[in-house]
């Protein structure tokens, strides 16, 4: 899934017991406060399971270029977060 450097790729808020499988998340961009966190994936009060997921090539102005967690606890299985 490619954000084409236009916006965040995935945002999950209040999502419990969701799953993402076999996906590459790339090209995400988080910029301009308050949207400057979590270029690839922004999780707010969410606990997804990510299996065989690659998060790579995403950026953020403030924090969490690949993934930003706010009150979240994802489970990563055979997954990679890379700059």
C-alpha positions in Angstrom: 0.0 0.0 0.0 1.7 3.2 -1.1 0.9 6.7 0.2 2.8 8.4 -2.7 4.2 10.8 -0.1 0.8 12.5 0.1 -0.4 11.5 3.6 -0.4 8.8 6.2 -0.9 5.3 4.8 -3.0 3.7 7.6 -4.7 5.3 10.6 -6.5 3.1 13.2 -8.4 4.7 16.1 -10.2 2.7 18.8 -9.6 -0.5 16.8 -9.4 -3.6 18.9 -8.6 -7.1 17.6 -8.1 -6.1 14.0 -5.5 -7.9 11.8 -3.4 -6.9 8.8 -1.7 -9.7 6.9 0.8 -9.8 4.0 1.1 -6.1 3.3 3.9 -3.6 2.6 3.2 -0.1 3.8 5.4 2.6 2.1 5.4 6.1 0.9 3.6 7.6 3.9 4.2 11.2 5.0 3.0 12.8 8.3 3.6 16.5 8.3 2.3 19.8 9.8 1.2 19.8 13.5 -1.0 18.1 14.8 -0.8 15.5 11.9 3.0 15.2 12.1 3.2 11.6 13.6 3.0 8.2 12.1 3.8 8.4 8.4 3.3 4.7 7.7 0.9 3.8 10.4 -0.8 5.9 13.2 -2.3 3.8 16.0 -4.5 5.5 18.6 -6.1 3.3 21.3 -5.7 0.3 18.9 -4.2 -3.2 19.3 -4.0 -4.8 15.8 -2.0 -7.9 14.9 0.4 -7.4 12.1 1.6 -10.6 10.4 4.1 -10.6 7.5 3.9 -6.8 7.3 6.7 -4.6 6.1 6.7 -0.9 7.0 9.4 0.9 5.1 10.1 4.2 3.3 7.8 6.4 5.4 8.5 9.8 7.1 7.1 12.1 9.7 8.0 15.7 10.7 7.8 15.0 14.4 7.9 11.3 15.3 7.1 7.8 14.2 8.0 7.8 10.5 7.2 4.1 10.3 4.7 3.8 13.1 3.5 6.0 15.9 1.7 4.5 18.9 -0.6 6.5 21.2 -2.1 4.3 23.9 -1.7 1.3 21.6 -0.1 -2.1 21.8 0.2 -3.9 18.5 1.4 -7.5 18.1 3.9 -7.9 15.3 4.5 -11.4 13.9 7.2 -11.9 11.4 7.0 -8.2 10.5 9.6 -5.5 9.9 9.7 -1.7 10.5 12.5 -0.2 8.5 13.6 3.4 7.7 
